[in-house]
Amino acid sequence: MPQLILDTFNLEAAQRRLCTEALDHAGNIVGAAKLLGITRHAMKRRIIKLGITRTRPVQAPAPAPSLSASA
C-alpha cells in the first residue's frame, strides 16, 4: 500500500483518509478492513461514524449472446 502523508494531526481526519484510501485501494469493505487490520464490522462502524459516502460503480449490462448460427 502506498505511503500516506497527513496534512494535520487531526485524528478524525486521519481515520477518514485512511479508510477512504483503503476502500479505494481494495474496492470493497472486506478488503479495506483486511488492509487496515480490522474486522469488516469495525470498518463499517467507522464508515458510518466518519460519514464516508461511497458510490458503487455502475456496471454496464453484459451483451446478450448472439443467437445466429454460423455454418
Protein Blocks (a to p, Z undefined) as FASTA:
>chain_A
ZZdddfblcfklmmmmmmmmmmmmnopaklmmmmnopafklmmmmmmmnopacddddddd
dddddfbdcZZ
